[in-house]
Amino acid sequence: MKGQTYILGALDDIREEIQRTCRLELAIGIGRSYDRIEELRVSYHEAMNAVEYAEQLEGCGIVHAENISEGARRARAYPVRE
């Protein structure tokens, strides 16, 4: 948990610096962690869904897939290309 807190803090610092220097809003999505490398693709798609969700929320730059409700996830689902 300590490592996750550090990473979230670093991502927020990066987001704020980009916002300050480039005057751009940045949405960051974080997928769940998995034990197997084969599941990296799943985490990537969760992160992309989290980015899309974050873009819909004003003032919310970082969203973790675990914090998106099941109903919102289904509503934002899109087909995965193989």
C-alpha positions in Angstrom: 0.0 0.0 0.0 2.9 2.4 0.7 4.2 1.9 -2.8 0.8 2.7 -4.3 0.5 5.9 -2.3 4.0 7.0 -3.5 3.0 6.3 -7.2 -0.3 8.1 -6.9 1.6 11.1 -5.4 4.1 11.1 -8.2 1.4 10.8 -10.8 -0.5 13.7 -9.2 2.7 15.8 -9.2 3.3 15.1 -12.9 -0.3 15.9 -13.7 -0.1 19.2 -11.8 3.2 20.1 -13.5 1.8 19.5 -16.9 -1.2 21.5 -16.1 0.9 24.4 -14.8 3.5 24.5 -17.5 1.6 23.5 -20.6 -1.9 24.6 -19.4 -3.3 21.2 -20.3 -5.7 19.1 -18.4 -4.4 15.5 -18.1 -6.5 12.5 -17.2 -4.7 9.5 -15.8 -6.3 6.0 -15.7 -4.9 3.2 -13.6 -5.8 -0.4 -14.2 -5.8 -3.2 -11.6 -2.7 -5.2 -10.8 -2.6 -8.8 -11.8 -0.3 -11.7 -11.0 0.3 -12.9 -14.6 1.9 -11.0 -17.4 -0.8 -12.4 -19.7 -3.3 -10.2 -17.9 -1.4 -7.0 -18.6 -3.8 -6.4 -21.5 -6.8 -6.5 -19.2 -5.1 -3.9 -16.9 -4.4 -1.7 -19.9 -8.0 -1.7 -21.0 -9.1 -1.0 -17.5 -6.8 2.0 -17.4 -8.1 3.2 -20.8 -11.7 2.9 -19.5 -10.6 4.9 -16.4 -9.1 7.6 -18.6 -12.4 7.9 -20.5 -14.3 8.0 -17.2 -11.9 10.6 -15.7 -12.4 12.8 -18.8 -16.2 12.9 -18.0 -15.5 14.1 -14.5 -14.4 17.7 -14.2 -11.6 18.2 -11.8 -10.8 14.5 -11.4 -7.5 13.9 -13.1 -6.6 10.4 -11.7 -9.0 7.5 -11.6 -8.3 4.0 -10.6 -10.3 1.2 -12.2 -11.3 -0.1 -8.7 -13.0 3.2 -8.0 -15.4 3.0 -11.0 -18.8 1.5 -10.1 -19.9 -1.6 -11.9 -22.8 0.2 -13.6 -20.4 2.9 -15.0 -18.0 0.3 -16.2 -20.8 -1.5 -18.2 -22.0 1.8 -19.6 -18.5 2.7 -20.8 -17.6 -0.8 -22.1 -16.4 -1.1 -25.7 -15.3 -4.0 -27.8 -11.7 -5.2 -27.4 -9.8 -5.8 -30.6 -7.8 -9.0 -30.7 
